[in-house]
Amino acid sequence: MANTPQAKKRIRRNARRTDVNTSRISRIRSFIKKVEVAIESGDKEVAAAALKAAQPEIMRGVSKGVLNKNMASRKFSRLNKRVVALG
């Protein structure tokens, strides 16, 4: 259990950061899901638009520290590859 004021403050701060980061990750997953749904429907224009909207969200997650840079790049690359393959 936290005894010092500093440790108590860290617990409060960590709880706030966890809530913020959880919502950020959820938002990013929603954008990715929109791209995947558009790919499944086979509509290239909608999929490309969804991918264009998702890319800044993914990179914002990287800059905020909730996603790993390489993982985000890999995710974006694979989604882009699937959108281009729709033809």
PyMOL Python script that loads the backbone (N, CA, C, O; Angstrom):
from pymol import cmd

cmd.read_pdbstr("""\
ATOM      1  N   MET A   1       0.848  -1.186   0.000  1.00  0.00           N
ATOM      2  CA  MET A   1       0.000   0.000   0.000  1.00  0.00           C
ATOM      3  C   MET A   1       0.887   1.241   0.000  1.00  0.00           C
ATOM      4  O   MET A   1       1.959   1.263   0.604  1.00  0.00           O
ATOM      5  N   ALA A   2       0.408   2.274  -0.696  1.00  0.00           N
ATOM      6  CA  ALA A   2       1.189   3.501  -0.793  1.00  0.00           C
ATOM      7  C   ALA A   2       1.198   4.238   0.539  1.00  0.00           C
ATOM      8  O   ALA A   2       0.152   4.468   1.146  1.00  0.00           O
ATOM      9  N   ASN A   3       2.393   4.603   0.982  1.00  0.00           N
ATOM     10  CA  ASN A   3       2.527   5.305   2.251  1.00  0.00           C
ATOM     11  C   ASN A   3       2.882   6.781   2.081  1.00  0.00           C
ATOM     12  O   ASN A   3       2.427   7.626   2.852  1.00  0.00           O
ATOM     13  N   THR A   4       3.678   7.082   1.090  1.00  0.00           N
ATOM     14  CA  THR A   4       4.136   8.459   0.933  1.00  0.00           C
ATOM     15  C   THR A   4       3.144   9.246   0.072  1.00  0.00           C
ATOM     16  O   THR A   4       2.425   8.655  -0.733  1.00  0.00           O
ATOM     17  N   PRO A   5       3.100  10.560   0.232  1.00  0.00           N
ATOM     18  CA  PRO A   5       2.226  11.381  -0.622  1.00  0.00           C
ATOM     19  C   PRO A   5       2.564  11.236  -2.102  1.00  0.00           C
ATOM     20  O   PRO A   5       1.678  11.256  -2.956  1.00  0.00           O
ATOM     21  N   GLN A   6       3.854  11.091  -2.396  1.00  0.00           N
ATOM     22  CA  GLN A   6       4.272  10.937  -3.784  1.00  0.00           C
ATOM     23  C   GLN A   6       3.702   9.649  -4.380  1.00  0.00           C
ATOM     24  O   GLN A   6       3.218   9.649  -5.512  1.00  0.00           O
ATOM     25  N   ALA A   7       3.759   8.571  -3.632  1.00  0.00           N
ATOM     26  CA  ALA A   7       3.245   7.293  -4.125  1.00  0.00           C
ATOM     27  C   ALA A   7       1.733   7.348  -4.320  1.00  0.00           C
ATOM     28  O   ALA A   7       1.203   6.779  -5.274  1.00  0.00           O
ATOM     29  N   LYS A   8       1.041   8.036  -3.411  1.00  0.00           N
ATOM     30  CA  LYS A   8      -0.414   8.181  -3.544  1.00  0.00           C
ATOM     31  C   LYS A   8      -0.760   8.992  -4.792  1.00  0.00           C
ATOM     32  O   LYS A   8      -1.715   8.680  -5.503  1.00  0.00           O
ATOM     33  N   LYS A   9       0.020  10.025  -5.044  1.00  0.00           N
ATOM     34  CA  LYS A   9      -0.207  10.848  -6.233  1.00  0.00           C
ATOM     35  C   LYS A   9       0.047  10.035  -7.500  1.00  0.00           C
ATOM     36  O   LYS A   9      -0.701  10.149  -8.471  1.00  0.00           O
ATOM     37  N   ARG A  10       1.095   9.220  -7.494  1.00  0.00           N
ATOM     38  CA  ARG A  10       1.400   8.377  -8.651  1.00  0.00           C
ATOM     39  C   ARG A  10       0.238   7.432  -8.937  1.00  0.00           C
ATOM     40  O   ARG A  10      -0.106   7.214 -10.098  1.00  0.00           O
ATOM     41  N   ILE A  11      -0.372   6.869  -7.894  1.00  0.00           N
ATOM     42  CA  ILE A  11      -1.504   5.965  -8.082  1.00  0.00           C
ATOM     43  C   ILE A  11      -2.666   6.706  -8.744  1.00  0.00           C
ATOM     44  O   ILE A  11      -3.294   6.189  -9.668  1.00  0.00           O
ATOM     45  N   ARG A  12      -2.946   7.920  -8.263  1.00  0.00           N
ATOM     46  CA  ARG A  12      -4.026   8.717  -8.855  1.00  0.00           C
ATOM     47  C   ARG A  12      -3.724   9.053 -10.311  1.00  0.00           C
ATOM     48  O   ARG A  12      -4.591   8.944 -11.178  1.00  0.00           O
ATOM     49  N   ARG A  13      -2.489   9.461 -10.568  1.00  0.00           N
ATOM     50  CA  ARG A  13      -2.106   9.842 -11.924  1.00  0.00           C
ATOM     51  C   ARG A  13      -2.137   8.646 -12.874  1.00  0.00           C
ATOM     52  O   ARG A  13      -2.594   8.756 -14.012  1.00  0.00           O
ATOM     53  N   ASN A  14      -1.646   7.504 -12.392  1.00  0.00           N
ATOM     54  CA  ASN A  14      -1.644   6.303 -13.234  1.00  0.00           C
ATOM     55  C   ASN A  14      -3.055   5.888 -13.603  1.00  0.00           C
ATOM     56  O   ASN A  14      -3.294   5.439 -14.724  1.00  0.00           O
ATOM     57  N   ALA A  15      -3.989   6.032 -12.680  1.00  0.00           N
ATOM     58  CA  ALA A  15      -5.385   5.682 -12.967  1.00  0.00           C
ATOM     59  C   ALA A  15      -5.957   6.598 -14.047  1.00  0.00           C
ATOM     60  O   ALA A  15      -6.662   6.138 -14.945  1.00  0.00           O
ATOM     61  N   ARG A  16      -5.652   7.901 -13.960  1.00  0.00           N
ATOM     62  CA  ARG A  16      -6.130   8.841 -14.988  1.00  0.00           C
ATOM     63  C   ARG A  16      -5.517   8.519 -16.346  1.00  0.00           C
ATOM     64  O   ARG A  16      -6.220   8.508 -17.356  1.00  0.00           O
ATOM     65  N   ARG A  17      -4.213   8.258 -16.379  1.00  0.00           N
ATOM     66  CA  ARG A  17      -3.535   7.961 -17.637  1.00  0.00           C
ATOM     67  C   ARG A  17      -4.070   6.666 -18.247  1.00  0.00           C
ATOM     68  O   ARG A  17      -4.208   6.560 -19.466  1.00  0.00           O
ATOM     69  N   THR A  18      -4.371   5.681 -17.394  1.00  0.00           N
ATOM     70  CA  THR A  18      -4.909   4.417 -17.899  1.00  0.00           C
ATOM     71  C   THR A  18      -6.237   4.646 -18.599  1.00  0.00           C
ATOM     72  O   THR A  18      -6.482   4.079 -19.664  1.00  0.00           O
ATOM     73  N   ASP A  19      -7.101   5.472 -18.014  1.00  0.00           N
ATOM     74  CA  ASP A  19      -8.393   5.772 -18.635  1.00  0.00           C
ATOM     75  C   ASP A  19      -8.207   6.466 -19.982  1.00  0.00           C
ATOM     76  O   ASP A  19      -8.862   6.111 -20.962  1.00  0.00           O
ATOM     77  N   VAL A  20      -7.322   7.447 -20.032  1.00  0.00           N
ATOM     78  CA  VAL A  20      -7.088   8.186 -21.270  1.00  0.00           C
ATOM     79  C   VAL A  20      -6.516   7.262 -22.341  1.00  0.00           C
ATOM     80  O   VAL A  20      -6.973   7.271 -23.483  1.00  0.00           O
ATOM     81  N   ASN A  21      -5.521   6.470 -21.971  1.00  0.00           N
ATOM     82  CA  ASN A  21      -4.880   5.583 -22.945  1.00  0.00           C
ATOM     83  C   ASN A  21      -5.834   4.509 -23.435  1.00  0.00           C
ATOM     84  O   ASN A  21      -5.795   4.136 -24.608  1.00  0.00           O
ATOM     85  N   THR A  22      -6.697   4.004 -22.548  1.00  0.00           N
ATOM     86  CA  THR A  22      -7.680   2.994 -22.951  1.00  0.00           C
ATOM     87  C   THR A  22      -8.634   3.559 -23.991  1.00  0.00           C
ATOM     88  O   THR A  22      -8.966   2.888 -24.968  1.00  0.00           O
ATOM     89  N   SER A  23      -9.072   4.793 -23.780  1.00  0.00           N
ATOM     90  CA  SER A  23      -9.981   5.400 -24.756  1.00  0.00           C
ATOM     91  C   SER A  23      -9.262   5.672 -26.075  1.00  0.00           C
ATOM     92  O   SER A  23      -9.866   5.541 -27.139  1.00  0.00           O
ATOM     93  N   ARG A  24      -7.997   6.045 -26.025  1.00  0.00           N
ATOM     94  CA  ARG A  24      -7.225   6.261 -27.255  1.00  0.00           C
ATOM     95  C   ARG A  24      -7.117   4.970 -28.055  1.00  0.00           C
ATOM     96  O   ARG A  24      -7.341   4.960 -29.266  1.00  0.00           O
ATOM     97  N   ILE A  25      -6.773   3.884 -27.372  1.00  0.00           N
ATOM     98  CA  ILE A  25      -6.625   2.595 -28.055  1.00  0.00           C
ATOM     99  C   ILE A  25      -7.960   2.156 -28.646  1.00  0.00           C
ATOM    100  O   ILE A  25      -8.006   1.643 -29.764  1.00  0.00           O
ATOM    101  N   SER A  26      -9.041   2.356 -27.903  1.00  0.00           N
ATOM    102  CA  SER A  26     -10.371   1.993 -28.388  1.00  0.00           C
ATOM    103  C   SER A  26     -10.724   2.785 -29.643  1.00  0.00           C
ATOM    104  O   SER A  26     -11.275   2.236 -30.597  1.00  0.00           O
ATOM    105  N   ARG A  27     -10.405   4.072 -29.637  1.00  0.00           N
ATOM    106  CA  ARG A  27     -10.679   4.927 -30.801  1.00  0.00           C
ATOM    107  C   ARG A  27      -9.888   4.443 -32.019  1.00  0.00           C
ATOM    108  O   ARG A  27     -10.423   4.395 -33.126  1.00  0.00           O
ATOM    109  N   ILE A  28      -8.634   4.089 -31.820  1.00  0.00           N
ATOM    110  CA  ILE A  28      -7.805   3.599 -32.919  1.00  0.00           C
ATOM    111  C   ILE A  28      -8.378   2.291 -33.468  1.00  0.00           C
ATOM    112  O   ILE A  28      -8.446   2.097 -34.682  1.00  0.00           O
ATOM    113  N   ARG A  29      -8.786   1.402 -32.571  1.00  0.00           N
ATOM    114  CA  ARG A  29      -9.364   0.128 -33.012  1.00  0.00           C
ATOM    115  C   ARG A  29     -10.642   0.344 -33.810  1.00  0.00           C
ATOM    116  O   ARG A  29     -10.913  -0.391 -34.760  1.00  0.00           O
ATOM    117  N   SER A  30     -11.434   1.354 -33.429  1.00  0.00           N
ATOM    118  CA  SER A  30     -12.662   1.656 -34.169  1.00  0.00           C
ATOM    119  C   SER A  30     -12.339   2.092 -35.595  1.00  0.00           C
ATOM    120  O   SER A  30     -13.000   1.666 -36.542  1.00  0.00           O
ATOM    121  N   PHE A  31     -11.328   2.938 -35.746  1.00  0.00           N
ATOM    122  CA  PHE A  31     -10.932   3.377 -37.082  1.00  0.00           C
ATOM    123  C   PHE A  31     -10.432   2.204 -37.916  1.00  0.00           C
ATOM    124  O   PHE A  31     -10.750   2.106 -39.102  1.00  0.00           O
ATOM    125  N   ILE A  32      -9.660   1.322 -37.312  1.00  0.00           N
ATOM    126  CA  ILE A  32      -9.150   0.149 -38.029  1.00  0.00           C
ATOM    127  C   ILE A  32     -10.307  -0.763 -38.433  1.00  0.00           C
ATOM    128  O   ILE A  32     -10.318  -1.316 -39.533  1.00  0.00           O
ATOM    129  N   LYS A  33     -11.280  -0.914 -37.531  1.00  0.00           N
ATOM    130  CA  LYS A  33     -12.436  -1.762 -37.813  1.00  0.00           C
ATOM    131  C   LYS A  33     -13.225  -1.225 -39.007  1.00  0.00           C
ATOM    132  O   LYS A  33     -13.722  -2.002 -39.822  1.00  0.00           O
ATOM    133  N   LYS A  34     -13.344   0.114 -39.115  1.00  0.00           N
ATOM    134  CA  LYS A  34     -14.045   0.705 -40.256  1.00  0.00           C
ATOM    135  C   LYS A  34     -13.358   0.346 -41.563  1.00  0.00           C
ATOM    136  O   LYS A  34     -14.022   0.073 -42.564  1.00  0.00           O
ATOM    137  N   VAL A  35     -12.030   0.346 -41.557  1.00  0.00           N
ATOM    138  CA  VAL A  35     -11.282  -0.029 -42.764  1.00  0.00           C
ATOM    139  C   VAL A  35     -11.530  -1.493 -43.097  1.00  0.00           C
ATOM    140  O   VAL A  35     -11.767  -1.835 -44.256  1.00  0.00           O
ATOM    141  N   GLU A  36     -11.479  -2.358 -42.092  1.00  0.00           N
ATOM    142  CA  GLU A  36     -11.661  -3.788 -42.328  1.00  0.00           C
ATOM    143  C   GLU A  36     -13.072  -4.099 -42.830  1.00  0.00           C
ATOM    144  O   GLU A  36     -13.247  -4.953 -43.699  1.00  0.00           O
ATOM    145  N   VAL A  37     -14.071  -3.415 -42.289  1.00  0.00           N
ATOM    146  CA  VAL A  37     -15.451  -3.618 -42.752  1.00  0.00           C
ATOM    147  C   VAL A  37     -15.585  -3.170 -44.201  1.00  0.00           C
ATOM    148  O   VAL A  37     -16.248  -3.840 -44.993  1.00  0.00           O
ATOM    149  N   ALA A  38     -14.966  -2.046 -44.560  1.00  0.00           N
ATOM    150  CA  ALA A  38     -15.011  -1.565 -45.941  1.00  0.00           C
ATOM    151  C   ALA A  38     -14.304  -2.535 -46.884  1.00  0.00           C
ATOM    152  O   ALA A  38     -14.749  -2.745 -48.013  1.00  0.00           O
ATOM    153  N   ILE A  39     -13.213  -3.120 -46.425  1.00  0.00           N
ATOM    154  CA  ILE A  39     -12.498  -4.108 -47.244  1.00  0.00           C
ATOM    155  C   ILE A  39     -13.372  -5.337 -47.456  1.00  0.00           C
ATOM    156  O   ILE A  39     -13.442  -5.872 -48.563  1.00  0.00           O
ATOM    157  N   GLU A  40     -14.037  -5.782 -46.398  1.00  0.00           N
ATOM    158  CA  GLU A  40     -14.905  -6.958 -46.507  1.00  0.00           C
ATOM    159  C   GLU A  40     -16.068  -6.701 -47.467  1.00  0.00           C
ATOM    160  O   GLU A  40     -16.496  -7.608 -48.182  1.00  0.00           O
ATOM    161  N   SER A  41     -16.581  -5.467 -47.484  1.00  0.00           N
ATOM    162  CA  SER A  41     -17.694  -5.153 -48.388  1.00  0.00           C
ATOM    163  C   SER A  41     -17.223  -5.065 -49.838  1.00  0.00           C
ATOM    164  O   SER A  41     -18.033  -5.177 -50.758  1.00  0.00           O
ATOM    165  N   GLY A  42     -15.929  -4.867 -50.050  1.00  0.00           N
ATOM    166  CA  GLY A  42     -15.376  -4.837 -51.399  1.00  0.00           C
ATOM    167  C   GLY A  42     -15.425  -3.476 -52.067  1.00  0.00           C
ATOM    168  O   GLY A  42     -15.164  -3.371 -53.266  1.00  0.00           O
ATOM    169  N   ASP A  43     -15.755  -2.426 -51.317  1.00  0.00           N
ATOM    170  CA  ASP A  43     -15.834  -1.080 -51.886  1.00  0.00           C
ATOM    171  C   ASP A  43     -14.490  -0.379 -51.710  1.00  0.00           C
ATOM    172  O   ASP A  43     -14.121   0.024 -50.607  1.00  0.00           O
ATOM    173  N   LYS A  44     -13.770  -0.242 -52.818  1.00  0.00           N
ATOM    174  CA  LYS A  44     -12.404   0.288 -52.733  1.00  0.00           C
ATOM    175  C   LYS A  44     -12.381   1.754 -52.323  1.00  0.00           C
ATOM    176  O   LYS A  44     -11.516   2.158 -51.546  1.00  0.00           O
ATOM    177  N   GLU A  45     -13.327   2.573 -52.835  1.00  0.00           N
ATOM    178  CA  GLU A  45     -13.332   4.000 -52.507  1.00  0.00           C
ATOM    179  C   GLU A  45     -13.572   4.222 -51.015  1.00  0.00           C
ATOM    180  O   GLU A  45     -12.889   5.025 -50.379  1.00  0.00           O
ATOM    181  N   VAL A  46     -14.550   3.503 -50.468  1.00  0.00           N
ATOM    182  CA  VAL A  46     -14.857   3.639 -49.036  1.00  0.00           C
ATOM    183  C   VAL A  46     -13.682   3.146 -48.197  1.00  0.00           C
ATOM    184  O   VAL A  46     -13.326   3.761 -47.192  1.00  0.00           O
ATOM    185  N   ALA A  47     -13.083   2.030 -48.617  1.00  0.00           N
ATOM    186  CA  ALA A  47     -11.945   1.473 -47.888  1.00  0.00           C
ATOM    187  C   ALA A  47     -10.757   2.443 -47.914  1.00  0.00           C
ATOM    188  O   ALA A  47     -10.081   2.628 -46.902  1.00  0.00           O
ATOM    189  N   ALA A  48     -10.511   3.055 -49.064  1.00  0.00           N
ATOM    190  CA  ALA A  48      -9.400   3.997 -49.177  1.00  0.00           C
ATOM    191  C   ALA A  48      -9.645   5.232 -48.306  1.00  0.00           C
ATOM    192  O   ALA A  48      -8.725   5.742 -47.666  1.00  0.00           O
ATOM    193  N   ALA A  49     -10.891   5.705 -48.289  1.00  0.00           N
ATOM    194  CA  ALA A  49     -11.226   6.864 -47.452  1.00  0.00           C
ATOM    195  C   ALA A  49     -11.077   6.527 -45.969  1.00  0.00           C
ATOM    196  O   ALA A  49     -10.564   7.327 -45.188  1.00  0.00           O
ATOM    197  N   ALA A  50     -11.531   5.334 -45.596  1.00  0.00           N
ATOM    198  CA  ALA A  50     -11.419   4.904 -44.199  1.00  0.00           C
ATOM    199  C   ALA A  50      -9.955   4.748 -43.796  1.00  0.00           C
ATOM    200  O   ALA A  50      -9.572   5.085 -42.675  1.00  0.00           O
ATOM    201  N   LEU A  51      -9.141   4.236 -44.714  1.00  0.00           N
ATOM    202  CA  LEU A  51      -7.714   4.077 -44.439  1.00  0.00           C
ATOM    203  C   LEU A  51      -7.045   5.437 -44.281  1.00  0.00           C
ATOM    204  O   LEU A  51      -6.184   5.614 -43.419  1.00  0.00           O
ATOM    205  N   LYS A  52      -7.439   6.392 -45.111  1.00  0.00           N
ATOM    206  CA  LYS A  52      -6.876   7.738 -45.031  1.00  0.00           C
ATOM    207  C   LYS A  52      -7.244   8.400 -43.708  1.00  0.00           C
ATOM    208  O   LYS A  52      -6.464   9.186 -43.171  1.00  0.00           O
ATOM    209  N   ALA A  53      -8.431   8.088 -43.177  1.00  0.00           N
ATOM    210  CA  ALA A  53      -8.843   8.625 -41.876  1.00  0.00           C
ATOM    211  C   ALA A  53      -8.152   7.902 -40.732  1.00  0.00           C
ATOM    212  O   ALA A  53      -7.883   8.503 -39.692  1.00  0.00           O
ATOM    213  N   ALA A  54      -7.861   6.619 -40.911  1.00  0.00           N
ATOM    214  CA  ALA A  54      -7.272   5.810 -39.839  1.00  0.00           C
ATOM    215  C   ALA A  54      -5.784   6.096 -39.651  1.00  0.00           C
ATOM    216  O   ALA A  54      -5.274   6.009 -38.534  1.00  0.00           O
ATOM    217  N   GLN A  55      -5.092   6.431 -40.720  1.00  0.00           N
ATOM    218  CA  GLN A  55      -3.642   6.605 -40.645  1.00  0.00           C
ATOM    219  C   GLN A  55      -3.211   7.674 -39.644  1.00  0.00           C
ATOM    220  O   GLN A  55      -2.305   7.414 -38.852  1.00  0.00           O
ATOM    221  N   PRO A  56      -3.819   8.873 -39.639  1.00  0.00           N
ATOM    222  CA  PRO A  56      -3.401   9.859 -38.629  1.00  0.00           C
ATOM    223  C   PRO A  56      -3.720   9.424 -37.204  1.00  0.00           C
ATOM    224  O   PRO A  56      -2.983   9.746 -36.273  1.00  0.00           O
ATOM    225  N   GLU A  57      -4.821   8.692 -37.036  1.00  0.00           N
ATOM    226  CA  GLU A  57      -5.168   8.203 -35.698  1.00  0.00           C
ATOM    227  C   GLU A  57      -4.132   7.209 -35.202  1.00  0.00           C
ATOM    228  O   GLU A  57      -3.733   7.244 -34.038  1.00  0.00           O
ATOM    229  N   ILE A  58      -3.698   6.322 -36.091  1.00  0.00           N
ATOM    230  CA  ILE A  58      -2.687   5.330 -35.712  1.00  0.00           C
ATOM    231  C   ILE A  58      -1.384   6.033 -35.336  1.00  0.00           C
ATOM    232  O   ILE A  58      -0.763   5.701 -34.327  1.00  0.00           O
ATOM    233  N   MET A  59      -0.976   7.002 -36.151  1.00  0.00           N
ATOM    234  CA  MET A  59       0.272   7.717 -35.866  1.00  0.00           C
ATOM    235  C   MET A  59       0.157   8.581 -34.613  1.00  0.00           C
ATOM    236  O   MET A  59       1.143   8.775 -33.902  1.00  0.00           O
ATOM    237  N   ARG A  60      -1.028   9.097 -34.342  1.00  0.00           N
ATOM    238  CA  ARG A  60      -1.228   9.856 -33.101  1.00  0.00           C
ATOM    239  C   ARG A  60      -1.050   8.933 -31.897  1.00  0.00           C
ATOM    240  O   ARG A  60      -0.508   9.341 -30.869  1.00  0.00           O
ATOM    241  N   GLY A  61      -1.507   7.693 -32.028  1.00  0.00           N
ATOM    242  CA  GLY A  61      -1.300   6.720 -30.963  1.00  0.00           C
ATOM    243  C   GLY A  61       0.174   6.455 -30.717  1.00  0.00           C
ATOM    244  O   GLY A  61       0.599   6.253 -29.579  1.00  0.00           O
ATOM    245  N   VAL A  62       0.953   6.456 -31.797  1.00  0.00           N
ATOM    246  CA  VAL A  62       2.403   6.264 -31.662  1.00  0.00           C
ATOM    247  C   VAL A  62       3.015   7.453 -30.921  1.00  0.00           C
ATOM    248  O   VAL A  62       3.814   7.275 -30.002  1.00  0.00           O
ATOM    249  N   SER A  63       2.634   8.664 -31.326  1.00  0.00           N
ATOM    250  CA  SER A  63       3.234   9.851 -30.707  1.00  0.00           C
ATOM    251  C   SER A  63       2.833   9.990 -29.249  1.00  0.00           C
ATOM    252  O   SER A  63       3.587  10.549 -28.453  1.00  0.00           O
ATOM    253  N   LYS A  64       1.651   9.488 -28.885  1.00  0.00           N
ATOM    254  CA  LYS A  64       1.199   9.549 -27.494  1.00  0.00           C
ATOM    255  C   LYS A  64       1.753   8.399 -26.660  1.00  0.00           C
ATOM    256  O   LYS A  64       1.617   8.397 -25.437  1.00  0.00           O
ATOM    257  N   GLY A  65       2.375   7.427 -27.314  1.00  0.00           N
ATOM    258  CA  GLY A  65       3.024   6.350 -26.583  1.00  0.00           C
ATOM    259  C   GLY A  65       2.149   5.163 -26.261  1.00  0.00           C
ATOM    260  O   GLY A  65       2.530   4.327 -25.442  1.00  0.00           O
ATOM    261  N   VAL A  66       0.972   5.061 -26.889  1.00  0.00           N
ATOM    262  CA  VAL A  66       0.111   3.911 -26.599  1.00  0.00           C
ATOM    263  C   VAL A  66       0.318   2.780 -27.597  1.00  0.00           C
ATOM    264  O   VAL A  66      -0.112   1.653 -27.355  1.00  0.00           O
ATOM    265  N   LEU A  67       0.977   3.074 -28.722  1.00  0.00           N
ATOM    266  CA  LEU A  67       1.281   2.055 -29.719  1.00  0.00           C
ATOM    267  C   LEU A  67       2.771   2.078 -30.031  1.00  0.00           C
ATOM    268  O   LEU A  67       3.419   3.122 -29.970  1.00  0.00           O
ATOM    269  N   ASN A  68       3.294   0.917 -30.361  1.00  0.00           N
ATOM    270  CA  ASN A  68       4.673   0.818 -30.814  1.00  0.00           C
ATOM    271  C   ASN A  68       4.769   1.269 -32.264  1.00  0.00           C
ATOM    272  O   ASN A  68       3.892   0.955 -33.070  1.00  0.00           O
ATOM    273  N   LYS A  69       5.815   1.996 -32.602  1.00  0.00           N
ATOM    274  CA  LYS A  69       5.961   2.567 -33.938  1.00  0.00           C
ATOM    275  C   LYS A  69       5.975   1.492 -35.023  1.00  0.00           C
ATOM    276  O   LYS A  69       5.298   1.626 -36.042  1.00  0.00           O
ATOM    277  N   ASN A  70       6.736   0.440 -34.806  1.00  0.00           N
ATOM    278  CA  ASN A  70       6.836  -0.617 -35.821  1.00  0.00           C
ATOM    279  C   ASN A  70       5.525  -1.370 -35.970  1.00  0.00           C
ATOM    280  O   ASN A  70       5.150  -1.756 -37.077  1.00  0.00           O
ATOM    281  N   MET A  71       4.825  -1.581 -34.859  1.00  0.00           N
ATOM    282  CA  MET A  71       3.540  -2.269 -34.923  1.00  0.00           C
ATOM    283  C   MET A  71       2.535  -1.434 -35.714  1.00  0.00           C
ATOM    284  O   MET A  71       1.772  -1.972 -36.516  1.00  0.00           O
ATOM    285  N   ALA A  72       2.533  -0.121 -35.488  1.00  0.00           N
ATOM    286  CA  ALA A  72       1.620   0.765 -36.200  1.00  0.00           C
ATOM    287  C   ALA A  72       1.941   0.784 -37.695  1.00  0.00           C
ATOM    288  O   ALA A  72       1.031   0.742 -38.523  1.00  0.00           O
ATOM    289  N   SER A  73       3.209   0.847 -38.038  1.00  0.00           N
ATOM    290  CA  SER A  73       3.614   0.836 -39.441  1.00  0.00           C
ATOM    291  C   SER A  73       3.228  -0.472 -40.112  1.00  0.00           C
ATOM    292  O   SER A  73       2.764  -0.483 -41.252  1.00  0.00           O
ATOM    293  N   ARG A  74       3.423  -1.560 -39.406  1.00  0.00           N
ATOM    294  CA  ARG A  74       3.062  -2.878 -39.945  1.00  0.00           C
ATOM    295  C   ARG A  74       1.556  -2.973 -40.171  1.00  0.00           C
ATOM    296  O   ARG A  74       1.107  -3.468 -41.205  1.00  0.00           O
ATOM    297  N   LYS A  75       0.781  -2.496 -39.201  1.00  0.00           N
ATOM    298  CA  LYS A  75      -0.682  -2.524 -39.309  1.00  0.00           C
ATOM    299  C   LYS A  75      -1.146  -1.698 -40.504  1.00  0.00           C
ATOM    300  O   LYS A  75      -1.976  -2.148 -41.294  1.00  0.00           O
ATOM    301  N   PHE A  76      -0.606  -0.489 -40.631  1.00  0.00           N
ATOM    302  CA  PHE A  76      -0.991   0.377 -41.734  1.00  0.00           C
ATOM    303  C   PHE A  76      -0.590  -0.228 -43.077  1.00  0.00           C
ATOM    304  O   PHE A  76      -1.355  -0.178 -44.040  1.00  0.00           O
ATOM    305  N   SER A  77       0.599  -0.793 -43.134  1.00  0.00           N
ATOM    306  CA  SER A  77       1.078  -1.398 -44.373  1.00  0.00           C
ATOM    307  C   SER A  77       0.190  -2.559 -44.806  1.00  0.00           C
ATOM    308  O   SER A  77      -0.137  -2.685 -45.986  1.00  0.00           O
ATOM    309  N   ARG A  78      -0.198  -3.400 -43.866  1.00  0.00           N
ATOM    310  CA  ARG A  78      -1.032  -4.556 -44.200  1.00  0.00           C
ATOM    311  C   ARG A  78      -2.433  -4.127 -44.632  1.00  0.00           C
ATOM    312  O   ARG A  78      -3.012  -4.705 -45.552  1.00  0.00           O
ATOM    313  N   LEU A  79      -2.973  -3.107 -43.958  1.00  0.00           N
ATOM    314  CA  LEU A  79      -4.291  -2.602 -44.369  1.00  0.00           C
ATOM    315  C   LEU A  79      -4.209  -1.996 -45.768  1.00  0.00           C
ATOM    316  O   LEU A  79      -5.085  -2.223 -46.603  1.00  0.00           O
ATOM    317  N   ASN A  80      -3.157  -1.228 -46.018  1.00  0.00           N
ATOM    318  CA  ASN A  80      -2.973  -0.590 -47.326  1.00  0.00           C
ATOM    319  C   ASN A  80      -2.855  -1.647 -48.416  1.00  0.00           C
ATOM    320  O   ASN A  80      -3.432  -1.497 -49.494  1.00  0.00           O
ATOM    321  N   LYS A  81      -2.126  -2.695 -48.146  1.00  0.00           N
ATOM    322  CA  LYS A  81      -1.948  -3.780 -49.104  1.00  0.00           C
ATOM    323  C   LYS A  81      -3.286  -4.432 -49.458  1.00  0.00           C
ATOM    324  O   LYS A  81      -3.538  -4.777 -50.612  1.00  0.00           O
ATOM    325  N   ARG A  82      -4.142  -4.595 -48.435  1.00  0.00           N
ATOM    326  CA  ARG A  82      -5.459  -5.194 -48.676  1.00  0.00           C
ATOM    327  C   ARG A  82      -6.364  -4.259 -49.463  1.00  0.00           C
ATOM    328  O   ARG A  82      -7.150  -4.712 -50.295  1.00  0.00           O
ATOM    329  N   VAL A  83      -6.260  -2.947 -49.209  1.00  0.00           N
ATOM    330  CA  VAL A  83      -7.088  -1.975 -49.947  1.00  0.00           C
ATOM    331  C   VAL A  83      -6.659  -1.943 -51.412  1.00  0.00           C
ATOM    332  O   VAL A  83      -7.502  -1.941 -52.309  1.00  0.00           O
ATOM    333  N   VAL A  84      -5.350  -1.917 -51.654  1.00  0.00           N
ATOM    334  CA  VAL A  84      -4.842  -1.884 -53.043  1.00  0.00           C
ATOM    335  C   VAL A  84      -5.243  -3.153 -53.785  1.00  0.00           C
ATOM    336  O   VAL A  84      -5.516  -3.100 -54.984  1.00  0.00           O
ATOM    337  N   ALA A  85      -5.284  -4.279 -53.106  1.00  0.00           N
ATOM    338  CA  ALA A  85      -5.614  -5.554 -53.743  1.00  0.00           C
ATOM    339  C   ALA A  85      -7.083  -5.650 -54.132  1.00  0.00           C
ATOM    340  O   ALA A  85      -7.456  -6.538 -54.899  1.00  0.00           O
ATOM    341  N   LEU A  86      -7.923  -4.755 -53.621  1.00  0.00           N
ATOM    342  CA  LEU A  86      -9.346  -4.813 -53.981  1.00  0.00           C
ATOM    343  C   LEU A  86      -9.549  -4.620 -55.474  1.00  0.00           C
ATOM    344  O   LEU A  86     -10.411  -5.261 -56.076  1.00  0.00           O
ATOM    345  N   GLY A  87      -8.758  -3.739 -56.072  1.00  0.00           N
ATOM    346  CA  GLY A  87      -8.813  -3.506 -57.506  1.00  0.00           C
ATOM    347  C   GLY A  87     -10.106  -3.141 -58.003  1.00  0.00           C
ATOM    348  O   GLY A  87     -10.267  -2.920 -59.203  1.00  0.00           O
TER     349      GLY A  87
END
""", "prot")
cmd.dss("prot")
cmd.show_as("cartoon", "prot")
cmd.util.cbc("prot")
cmd.orient("prot")
